[in-house]
Amino acid sequence: QVQLAESGGGLVQAGGSLRLSCVGSGSILSTNVMGWYRQVPGKQRERVAVVASVGITVYEDSVKGRLTISRDNAKNTVYLQMNSLKPEDTAVYFCNTMSRVVLGLWGQGTQVTVSS
């Protein structure tokens, strides 16, 4: 069964940085479009950034220039470098494949809290 494990979240002051990691089982990451998503309690989960297997990236407007998604297929890992963090970036962050999103399958995510 496919597994994805997010890590790297924590508490940081506004303007600070964090790097999130997502490690996948098998070759799931190397063969799929991968995305980072975030969810605040009481709100709908939103897509933050995606990266194709060949490295093409797309970002949500609110994070452009501050967050960078990347992947290391050899390590089955996707990263989200988060710089210039704002309190509104506070959320639980998840990584996922497009197919798992359609099926409603999600991991536990990692909590990011940005204090003002």
Secondary structure, DSSP 8 states (H G I E B T S, - for coil): ---EEEE--EEEETT--EEEEEEESTTTTTTS-EEEEEE-TTS--EEEEEE-TT--EEE-GGGTTTEEEEEEGGGTEEEEEE-S--GGG-EEEEEEEHHHHHHT-----EEEEEE-
